[in-house]
Amino acid sequence: MVGRAAQEPIIVVGAGLSGLATALGAALHGRRVVVFESADLVGGAAAYSGGQVWCGANPVAARDGIEDSKQLTERYVRAIAQADPDALDEKAMLRWINTAPQAIRYWEDVGAIRWKVIPGLADYHNEADGALPEGRYLTNDLVDGAELGEWRELMRVSPYFPVGTTYDDMLAKGRRAAYVDEAEQERGTHAGVPAFGLADGTERARTHDGGDPLTFGTGVVASFLARLRVEPNVEIRRSTPVTELLREGSAVVGVRADGPDGPVQERGPVVLATSTYDWDPELVREMVGLDPEDFGSVAPESLRGDGIKLARQVGADIARIPATSVPMLPGWRSQVGTGYGYGPEYAMPHSMIVDSGGNRFCNDSYWVDIVSKTLDPQDRHLPFFLVWDDQHRRKYGLAATPPGGTYPEGWVSSAPTPRALAEQLGIDPERFADTVARFNANAARGVDPDFGRGTVTYVNRFAGDPDQRPCPVLGELVEPPFHGLRLKLVGTGIGSSGVRIDGDGHVLAAGGEVIDGLHAVGSCAALTTTGTGYNSGFALGRGVTLAYLVSNELGGVPTP
């Protein structure tokens, strides 16, 4: 039995960051690996992301002279997870915090990535105990697309981040400006700028003097893929969705999949590295209680809850994180195609968010507060709307419309006065006019005593306009015409709720027992590691840590 098991491959379901990392770790331990990917491209949701990998007390920050500790990291995670302490798995949290720095060092040591601290980026919750102003966000140093060889054309490229530029560029100019500048340099014009939130399937990267630098989430995934492709014992089967887990008794012993040439079957231990449920309306309704009119996604359309459905087949438990803590963003229907978009424009000056009553109800530059207040079960604020003035249009544009551009017909509502705009959108006009007046009086002073817009360092640094004074996310709505659209909450491939696992990535049954032969490392696994606390980079940070733990265990070298 031991001999047969040693000859069986490790089966990884999903070719995103955590799946590729798991495959690499297992291969480096001498195991054969077969990766099943349902889509025709590799990279998953991680390739569409900003590539932020969060890790407390990491060795990259330490060599840059930034002080941190595991104790401070734990204090921070606990502080931001207080909304529902029961959702936090203590053992899993500590396993992650204590192991993540080892994993970060390991992946760099084996040549999977060259880590770099994202400069000047503070923890989301800068007011929380244990928060740091810099050092916990890591991303890749530049990787050249040429390192991917034939896989370059099969790699997802983010349409949401200016792939080819760096965080240094973005933080110096502002996120929106960096993307517009990139498009201008490439095309020599604003026309047709594929700005943040385009979500029309455009996948491209900027080239520099014949080079092909990949950055952000695309670059992080590409770096792991470039290292993995030289390993001879790894096979990646694209367009081959896994449809069933094979069992012997209560143990998982393999998979059945639909390949391009028909059904295939493979035996071996299984690692679920798929992402979440964004494009399955029934799972969206189950997990976050939203219908299609209020929900969209900017993740790849291959994210249909496959890992969750497969785990359910074999009796896995499903852990649920309250919808008010799920990482979603205010977004909109794409200007091109049938997809959805998001971007920093909702956080830019000269804009605000209101409900149908014409009231502001949250820090409308900060998605964490927007989601929490919009979906508050005691006081929901759906539908909700983004409104802005013509200064915003001239300075920033929106989605695929560049600064100074014209919005597509029928995509937004526009009117000469706030009251007229409210009437078009179905918002209480009198209350809305009062809300605009109060907002303007405060914005002129660069403060928001009502909801704290401008108080979150991360948002000010990452999403605001660095040229706007005195506050990078506050500006009056005074220049007609006034514009508005109904918002959706859009998923980013991090659903928080999902398959219950322990701290080592073992999938758990409803009774708490481990399901033999089945692990999960992707975002299909519930984020009980951090409970209701979330910070950008948690999902990817946990993903590469679980990949390290699981590949070590399956490779015969368990992590202490």
C-alpha positions as CSV (number, residue, x, y, z in Angstrom):
1,M,0.0,0.0,0.0
2,V,2.8,2.4,0.9
3,G,4.6,1.6,-2.4
4,R,1.5,2.2,-4.5
5,A,0.8,5.5,-2.7
6,A,4.3,6.6,-3.4
7,Q,3.8,6.1,-7.1
8,E,0.5,7.9,-7.3
9,P,0.7,11.6,-8.2
10,I,-0.5,14.4,-6.0
11,I,-3.6,15.9,-7.7
12,V,-4.0,19.6,-7.5
13,V,-7.3,21.1,-8.5
14,G,-6.8,24.6,-9.8
15,A,-3.9,26.4,-11.4
16,G,-4.0,29.7,-9.4
17,L,-1.3,30.9,-7.1
18,S,-1.9,28.4,-4.3
19,G,-2.2,25.5,-6.7
20,L,1.0,26.3,-8.6
21,A,2.8,26.8,-5.3
22,T,1.5,23.5,-3.9
23,A,2.6,21.7,-7.1
24,L,6.0,23.3,-7.0
25,G,6.6,22.4,-3.3
26,A,5.5,18.8,-3.9
27,A,7.7,18.4,-7.0
28,L,10.7,19.8,-5.1
29,H,10.1,16.9,-2.6
30,G,10.3,14.4,-5.5
31,R,6.6,13.8,-6.0
32,R,4.9,13.7,-9.4
33,V,2.1,16.2,-9.7
34,V,-0.9,16.6,-12.0
35,V,-2.7,19.9,-11.9
36,F,-6.2,20.1,-13.3
37,E,-7.5,23.5,-14.4
38,S,-11.0,24.1,-15.6
39,A,-10.2,27.2,-17.7
40,D,-8.0,27.5,-20.7
41,L,-5.7,30.0,-19.0
42,V,-3.7,29.6,-15.8
43,G,-3.4,32.1,-12.9
44,G,-6.9,32.2,-11.5
45,A,-8.2,35.0,-9.4
46,A,-4.7,35.8,-8.1
47,A,-3.5,36.8,-11.5
48,Y,-6.3,39.5,-11.6
49,S,-5.4,40.8,-8.2
50,G,-3.0,43.5,-6.9
51,G,-0.6,40.7,-5.9
52,Q,-0.5,41.8,-2.3
53,V,0.8,38.9,-0.1
54,W,0.3,39.9,3.6
55,C,2.7,38.4,6.1
56,G,3.5,39.6,9.6
57,A,7.0,39.4,10.9
58,N,8.3,38.5,7.5
59,P,12.0,38.2,6.6
60,V,11.7,40.6,3.7
61,A,10.7,43.5,5.9
62,A,13.3,42.5,8.5
63,R,16.1,42.8,6.0
64,D,14.8,46.2,5.1
65,G,15.1,47.2,8.7
66,I,11.4,47.3,9.5
67,E,10.6,46.0,13.0
68,D,7.7,43.6,13.5
69,S,6.9,40.5,15.5
70,K,4.6,37.5,15.6
71,Q,3.1,38.9,18.8
72,L,2.2,42.2,17.1
73,T,0.8,40.3,14.2
74,E,-1.4,38.2,16.5
75,R,-2.6,41.3,18.3
76,Y,-3.6,42.9,15.0
77,V,-5.5,39.9,13.7
78,R,-7.4,39.5,16.9
79,A,-8.2,43.2,17.0
80,I,-9.8,43.2,13.6
81,A,-11.7,39.9,14.1
82,Q,-13.8,41.1,17.0
83,A,-17.1,41.4,15.1
84,D,-17.7,37.7,15.5
85,P,-15.0,36.0,17.6
86,D,-16.7,32.6,17.1
87,A,-15.8,32.8,13.4
88,L,-12.1,32.7,14.2
89,D,-10.3,29.4,14.4
90,E,-7.6,30.0,17.1
91,K,-5.4,27.1,16.2
92,A,-5.5,27.9,12.5
93,M,-4.8,31.5,13.1
94,L,-1.7,30.7,15.2
95,R,-0.5,28.1,12.7
96,W,-0.7,30.7,9.9
97,I,1.0,33.5,11.8
98,N,3.8,31.2,13.0
99,T,4.4,29.4,9.7
100,A,3.9,32.2,7.2
101,P,7.4,33.8,7.6
102,Q,9.0,30.4,7.0
103,A,6.9,29.9,3.9
104,I,7.8,33.4,2.6
105,R,11.5,32.6,3.1
106,Y,11.2,29.1,1.5
107,W,9.5,30.3,-1.7
108,E,12.3,32.8,-2.2
109,D,15.0,30.3,-1.3
110,V,13.8,27.8,-4.0
111,G,13.7,30.5,-6.6
112,A,9.9,30.8,-6.9
113,I,9.8,34.6,-6.4
114,R,11.9,37.6,-5.5
115,W,9.9,39.3,-2.7
116,K,9.7,43.0,-2.3
117,V,8.0,45.1,0.4
118,I,5.3,47.3,-1.0
119,P,6.6,50.8,0.1
120,G,4.6,53.0,2.4
121,L,1.5,50.8,2.5
122,A,-0.2,50.7,5.9
123,D,-2.3,47.9,7.3
124,Y,-6.0,48.4,6.4
125,H,-7.1,49.1,10.0
126,N,-4.4,51.6,11.0
127,E,-6.3,52.3,14.2
128,A,-6.1,48.7,15.4
129,D,-3.8,47.3,18.1
130,G,-0.7,45.8,16.4
131,A,-1.1,47.7,13.1
132,L,2.0,48.8,11.2
133,P,2.5,51.7,8.8
134,E,4.6,49.6,6.4
135,G,6.2,46.2,5.9
136,R,3.6,43.5,5.9
137,Y,2.5,43.7,2.2
138,L,4.8,41.8,-0.1
139,T,4.7,41.4,-3.9
140,N,7.1,40.2,-6.5
141,D,10.0,42.1,-7.9
142,L,9.8,42.4,-11.7
143,V,9.6,39.1,-13.6
144,D,10.1,39.0,-17.4
145,G,7.3,37.3,-19.3
146,A,10.0,35.6,-21.4
147,E,10.8,33.4,-18.4
148,L,7.4,31.7,-19.0
149,G,8.3,30.4,-22.5
150,E,5.3,28.9,-24.2
151,W,3.2,29.5,-21.0
152,R,3.3,33.2,-21.5
153,E,0.3,33.1,-23.9
154,L,-1.6,30.9,-21.5
155,M,-1.1,33.2,-18.5
156,R,-4.0,35.4,-17.3
157,V,-3.1,39.1,-17.3
158,S,-5.0,41.5,-15.0
159,P,-7.3,44.0,-16.7
160,Y,-7.5,45.9,-13.3
161,F,-3.9,46.8,-12.6
162,P,-1.3,48.5,-14.8
163,V,0.7,45.4,-15.3
164,G,4.3,46.4,-16.2
165,T,4.4,49.3,-13.8
166,T,5.1,49.0,-10.1
167,Y,3.7,49.9,-6.8
168,D,6.3,52.7,-6.6
169,D,4.8,54.2,-9.7
170,M,1.2,53.8,-8.5
171,L,1.8,55.2,-5.0
172,A,3.6,58.2,-6.4
173,K,0.9,59.1,-8.9
174,G,-2.2,57.6,-7.4
175,R,-3.7,54.4,-8.6
176,R,-6.1,55.8,-11.3
177,A,-3.5,58.2,-12.7
178,A,-0.8,55.4,-13.0
179,Y,-3.1,53.4,-15.2
180,V,-4.1,56.3,-17.4
181,D,-0.4,57.3,-17.8
182,E,0.4,53.7,-18.8
183,A,-2.3,53.7,-21.4
184,E,-1.2,57.0,-22.8
185,Q,2.4,55.9,-23.1
186,E,1.4,52.7,-24.8
187,R,-1.3,54.2,-27.2
188,G,-0.4,57.9,-27.3
189,T,-4.0,58.9,-26.5
190,H,-6.7,58.7,-23.9
191,A,-9.1,57.1,-26.4
192,G,-10.3,53.7,-25.3
193,V,-8.2,53.6,-22.1
194,P,-8.9,50.2,-20.5
195,A,-9.0,51.7,-17.0
196,F,-9.5,49.9,-13.7
197,G,-12.7,48.0,-13.7
198,L,-13.0,47.4,-17.4
199,A,-13.7,43.7,-16.9
200,D,-14.3,43.0,-20.6
201,G,-11.9,40.2,-20.9
202,T,-9.0,42.4,-22.1
203,E,-5.8,40.8,-21.0
204,R,-2.6,42.6,-21.8
205,A,0.7,43.8,-20.3
206,R,2.8,46.8,-21.2
207,T,6.2,46.3,-22.8
208,H,9.3,48.3,-22.2
209,D,11.9,48.4,-25.0
210,G,11.1,44.9,-26.1
211,G,10.8,43.5,-22.6
212,D,7.8,42.1,-21.0
213,P,7.8,43.0,-17.3
214,L,5.0,41.4,-15.3
215,T,3.9,43.0,-12.0
216,F,1.0,42.9,-9.5
217,G,-0.9,39.7,-9.2
218,T,0.0,38.7,-12.7
219,G,3.6,39.0,-11.9
220,V,3.4,37.0,-8.6
221,V,1.7,34.1,-10.3
222,A,4.0,34.3,-13.3
223,S,7.0,34.1,-11.0
224,F,5.8,30.8,-9.5
225,L,4.8,29.5,-12.9
226,A,8.2,30.3,-14.4
227,R,9.9,28.3,-11.6
228,L,7.4,25.4,-11.9
229,R,7.7,24.9,-15.6
230,V,11.3,23.6,-15.3
231,E,10.2,20.8,-13.0
232,P,9.9,17.6,-15.1
233,N,7.4,15.8,-12.8
234,V,4.6,18.4,-13.1
235,E,1.8,18.2,-15.7
236,I,-0.8,21.0,-16.0
237,R,-4.0,19.9,-17.8
238,R,-6.0,23.0,-18.9
239,S,-9.7,22.9,-19.9
240,T,-10.1,19.9,-17.7
241,P,-12.6,20.5,-14.9
242,V,-12.8,18.0,-12.1
243,T,-16.3,16.8,-11.7
244,E,-16.1,14.2,-9.0
245,L,-13.9,13.1,-6.1
246,L,-13.2,9.3,-6.0
247,R,-13.6,7.6,-2.6
248,E,-12.7,4.3,-0.9
249,G,-14.7,4.2,2.2
250,S,-14.5,7.7,3.8
251,A,-11.1,8.5,2.2
252,V,-10.6,10.5,-1.0
253,V,-8.4,8.6,-3.4
254,G,-8.6,10.5,-6.7
255,V,-10.6,12.5,-9.2
256,R,-12.7,12.2,-12.3
257,A,-12.6,15.0,-14.8
258,D,-13.9,16.1,-18.2
259,G,-10.9,16.5,-20.5
260,P,-10.9,18.0,-24.0
261,D,-10.9,14.4,-25.4
262,G,-13.4,13.0,-22.9
263,P,-13.6,11.8,-19.3
264,V,-10.3,11.1,-17.5
265,Q,-9.5,9.6,-14.1
266,E,-6.5,10.0,-11.8
267,R,-5.7,8.4,-8.5
268,G,-3.8,10.1,-5.7
269,P,-4.2,12.5,-2.8
270,V,-6.2,15.6,-3.7
271,V,-5.5,19.2,-3.0
272,L,-8.4,21.7,-3.7
273,A,-6.7,24.9,-4.9
274,T,-9.7,26.5,-6.6
275,S,-11.1,29.9,-5.7
276,T,-14.5,30.7,-4.6
277,Y,-18.1,30.9,-5.9
278,D,-18.5,34.3,-7.6
279,W,-20.1,33.1,-10.8
280,D,-22.6,30.7,-9.3
281,P,-25.7,32.7,-8.4
282,E,-27.1,30.0,-6.1
283,L,-23.9,29.9,-4.0
284,V,-23.7,33.7,-4.0
285,R,-27.3,33.8,-2.6
286,E,-26.4,31.1,0.0
287,M,-23.1,32.7,1.1
288,V,-23.8,36.4,1.0
289,G,-27.5,36.7,0.5
290,L,-27.3,38.8,-2.7
291,D,-29.2,38.4,-6.0
292,P,-27.8,39.2,-9.4
293,E,-29.3,42.7,-9.4
294,D,-27.0,43.6,-6.5
295,F,-24.0,41.4,-7.1
296,G,-21.4,40.9,-9.8
297,S,-17.8,39.8,-10.0
298,V,-14.5,40.9,-11.4
299,A,-12.9,37.5,-10.9
300,P,-12.5,35.1,-13.9
301,E,-15.7,33.5,-14.9
302,S,-14.2,30.0,-14.2
303,L,-14.9,30.7,-10.5
304,R,-18.1,28.7,-10.0
305,G,-17.6,27.2,-6.6
306,D,-16.1,24.0,-7.9
307,G,-14.0,23.3,-4.8
308,I,-16.9,23.8,-2.5
309,K,-19.2,21.5,-4.6
310,L,-16.5,18.8,-4.8
311,A,-15.9,18.9,-1.0
312,R,-19.6,18.7,-0.3
313,Q,-19.8,15.5,-2.3
314,V,-17.7,13.8,0.3
315,G,-19.3,15.3,3.4
316,A,-17.1,18.3,4.0
317,D,-18.3,21.0,6.4
318,I,-19.0,24.5,5.1
319,A,-18.0,27.4,7.4
320,R,-19.8,30.7,6.9
321,I,-18.3,34.1,7.5
322,P,-20.9,36.9,7.8
323,A,-21.5,38.7,4.5
324,T,-20.7,42.0,6.2
325,S,-17.1,40.9,6.4
326,V,-16.7,39.4,3.0
327,P,-14.1,41.2,0.7
328,M,-16.4,42.7,-1.9
329,L,-16.1,46.1,-3.6
330,P,-18.5,48.7,-4.8
331,G,-18.6,48.3,-8.6
332,W,-20.6,48.6,-11.8
333,R,-21.8,47.0,-14.9
334,S,-18.9,47.1,-17.4
335,Q,-19.0,49.7,-20.2
336,V,-17.9,46.9,-22.6
337,G,-19.4,43.4,-22.7
338,T,-21.4,41.7,-20.0
339,G,-18.9,41.8,-17.1
340,Y,-18.5,44.0,-14.1
341,G,-15.9,46.5,-13.0
342,Y,-14.5,48.3,-10.0
343,G,-11.8,50.8,-9.3
344,P,-10.6,53.5,-7.0
345,E,-13.0,56.1,-8.6
346,Y,-15.5,55.7,-5.8
347,A,-12.8,56.8,-3.4
348,M,-11.6,59.7,-5.5
349,P,-12.5,63.3,-4.6
350,H,-15.8,64.9,-5.8
351,S,-17.8,61.7,-5.3
352,M,-19.9,60.0,-2.6
353,I,-22.2,57.0,-2.0
354,V,-25.8,57.3,-0.9
355,D,-28.8,55.0,-0.5
356,S,-32.2,55.5,-2.1
357,G,-33.2,57.7,0.8
358,G,-30.5,60.2,-0.3
359,N,-28.4,59.5,2.8
360,R,-24.7,58.8,3.2
361,F,-24.4,55.9,5.6
362,C,-20.7,54.8,5.6
363,N,-17.1,55.8,5.0
364,D,-17.7,55.7,1.3
365,S,-14.0,55.7,0.3
366,Y,-13.3,52.4,2.3
367,W,-14.8,49.2,1.0
368,V,-14.6,47.5,4.4
369,D,-17.1,50.0,5.8
370,I,-19.2,50.2,2.7
371,V,-19.8,46.4,2.7
372,S,-20.4,46.3,6.5
373,K,-22.9,49.1,6.5
374,T,-24.6,48.3,3.2
375,L,-25.3,44.7,4.3
376,D,-26.0,45.4,8.0
377,P,-28.9,42.9,8.6
378,Q,-30.5,45.4,11.0
379,D,-30.2,48.4,8.6
380,R,-29.5,47.4,4.9
381,H,-28.9,50.1,2.4
382,L,-29.7,48.4,-0.9
383,P,-30.0,49.8,-3.5
384,F,-27.0,52.2,-3.2
385,F,-25.5,54.6,-5.7
386,L,-22.3,56.4,-6.6
387,V,-22.7,60.1,-7.4
388,W,-20.1,62.6,-8.6
389,D,-19.7,65.9,-10.3
390,D,-18.1,67.0,-13.5
391,Q,-14.8,67.7,-11.8
392,H,-14.5,64.0,-11.1
393,R,-15.2,63.3,-14.8
394,R,-12.6,65.7,-16.0
395,K,-9.9,64.6,-13.5
396,Y,-10.4,60.9,-13.2
397,G,-12.9,59.5,-15.7
398,L,-14.6,56.2,-14.7
399,A,-14.0,52.6,-15.7
400,A,-13.1,52.6,-19.5
401,T,-14.0,56.3,-19.8
402,P,-10.7,58.3,-19.5
403,P,-10.4,61.7,-17.7
404,G,-12.4,64.2,-19.7
405,G,-14.1,61.5,-21.8
406,T,-17.7,60.9,-22.6
407,Y,-19.6,58.1,-20.8
408,P,-21.3,55.6,-23.0
409,E,-25.0,56.4,-23.7
410,G,-27.3,55.0,-21.1
411,W,-24.4,53.9,-18.8
412,V,-24.7,56.7,-16.2
413,S,-27.4,59.3,-15.4
414,S,-26.5,62.9,-15.7
415,A,-28.4,66.1,-14.8
416,P,-27.8,69.8,-14.2
417,T,-28.6,69.8,-10.5
418,P,-28.4,67.3,-7.6
419,R,-32.2,67.3,-7.3
420,A,-32.6,66.4,-11.0
421,L,-30.0,63.7,-10.7
422,A,-31.7,62.2,-7.7
423,E,-35.1,62.1,-9.5
424,Q,-33.5,60.2,-12.4
425,L,-31.9,57.6,-10.1
426,G,-34.9,57.1,-7.9
427,I,-33.3,58.8,-4.9
428,D,-35.2,61.1,-2.5
429,P,-34.4,64.5,-4.1
430,E,-34.8,66.8,-1.1
431,R,-32.8,64.7,1.3
432,F,-30.1,64.1,-1.4
433,A,-29.8,67.9,-1.9
434,D,-29.3,68.4,1.9
435,T,-26.8,65.5,1.9
436,V,-24.7,67.1,-0.9
437,A,-24.7,70.5,0.9
438,R,-23.5,69.0,4.2
439,F,-20.9,66.9,2.4
440,N,-19.6,69.9,0.5
441,A,-19.3,72.0,3.6
442,N,-17.1,69.4,5.2
443,A,-15.2,68.5,2.1
444,A,-14.1,72.1,1.7
445,R,-12.4,71.8,5.0
446,G,-10.9,68.3,4.1
447,V,-12.8,66.5,6.9
448,D,-15.7,64.1,7.3
449,P,-16.9,64.2,10.9
450,D,-20.0,62.1,9.9
451,F,-18.4,59.0,8.5
452,G,-14.6,59.4,8.7
453,R,-13.8,59.6,5.0
454,G,-10.1,60.3,4.8
455,T,-9.1,58.7,8.0
456,V,-7.9,55.3,6.6
457,T,-4.2,55.6,5.7
458,Y,-4.3,52.6,3.3
459,V,-7.1,54.1,1.3
460,N,-5.6,57.6,1.2
461,R,-2.3,56.2,0.0
462,F,-3.5,53.5,-2.4
463,A,-6.7,54.9,-3.9
464,G,-6.8,58.7,-3.4
465,D,-5.5,61.6,-5.4
466,P,-2.1,62.6,-4.0
467,D,-2.5,66.1,-5.6
468,Q,-5.8,66.8,-3.8
469,R,-5.3,68.9,-0.7
470,P,-5.9,68.8,2.2
471,C,-7.4,65.3,1.9
472,P,-6.7,62.9,-1.0
473,V,-10.2,61.4,-1.0
474,L,-12.4,64.5,-0.3
475,G,-13.6,67.1,-2.7
476,E,-16.8,69.1,-3.1
477,L,-19.6,68.1,-5.6
478,V,-20.3,71.5,-7.1
479,E,-19.6,71.5,-10.8
480,P,-22.5,70.5,-13.1
481,P,-23.5,68.3,-14.7
482,F,-23.8,65.8,-11.9
483,H,-23.6,62.1,-12.6
484,G,-24.6,58.9,-10.9
485,L,-25.2,55.1,-11.3
486,R,-26.5,52.3,-9.2
487,L,-23.7,50.2,-7.7
488,K,-23.3,46.5,-7.2
489,L,-21.2,44.7,-4.7
490,V,-18.7,42.8,-6.8
491,G,-16.7,39.8,-5.7
492,T,-13.0,39.5,-6.2
493,G,-12.6,35.8,-5.9
494,I,-12.3,35.9,-2.1
495,G,-15.6,34.7,-0.7
496,S,-14.5,34.1,2.9
497,S,-17.2,31.4,3.4
498,G,-16.3,27.9,2.1
499,V,-14.8,24.5,2.9
500,R,-13.8,24.2,6.6
501,I,-10.2,23.2,7.0
502,D,-7.8,23.0,10.0
503,G,-4.5,25.0,10.2
504,D,-2.6,22.5,8.1
505,G,-5.1,22.5,5.2
506,H,-6.9,19.2,6.0
507,V,-10.5,19.3,4.9
508,L,-12.9,18.6,7.8
509,A,-16.2,16.8,7.9
510,A,-19.3,18.1,9.6
511,G,-18.3,16.3,12.8
512,G,-14.8,17.9,12.8
513,E,-12.9,14.8,11.7
514,V,-10.3,15.0,8.9
515,I,-11.3,13.6,5.5
516,D,-8.4,11.4,4.6
517,G,-6.8,12.2,1.2
518,L,-8.3,15.7,0.9
519,H,-6.6,19.1,1.5
520,A,-7.7,22.6,0.5
521,V,-5.3,25.6,0.0
522,G,-7.3,28.0,-2.2
523,S,-10.0,30.5,-1.5
524,C,-12.5,27.7,-1.7
525,A,-11.4,27.1,1.9
526,A,-13.2,29.4,4.4
527,L,-11.1,32.2,5.9
528,T,-11.7,31.0,9.5
529,T,-7.9,31.7,9.8
530,T,-8.8,35.3,10.3
531,G,-12.6,35.1,10.9
532,T,-14.4,38.4,10.3
533,G,-11.1,40.3,10.2
534,Y,-9.8,41.0,6.7
535,N,-6.9,42.9,5.3
536,S,-5.8,43.0,1.7
537,G,-3.3,40.2,1.1
538,F,-4.7,37.8,3.8
539,A,-6.0,35.4,1.2
540,L,-2.8,35.2,-0.9
541,G,-0.7,35.2,2.3
542,R,-2.6,32.3,3.7
543,G,-2.6,30.6,0.2
544,V,1.1,30.4,-0.1
545,T,1.5,29.4,3.5
546,L,-1.0,26.5,3.1
547,A,0.7,25.5,-0.1
548,Y,4.0,25.2,1.9
549,L,2.4,23.2,4.7
550,V,0.5,20.8,2.4
551,S,3.3,20.2,-0.1
552,N,5.6,19.5,2.8
553,E,3.2,17.0,4.3
554,L,2.5,15.2,1.1
555,G,6.2,15.3,0.2
556,G,7.0,13.4,3.4
557,V,8.6,16.3,5.3
558,P,5.9,17.7,7.6
559,T,6.4,21.2,8.9
560,P,7.1,21.4,12.7
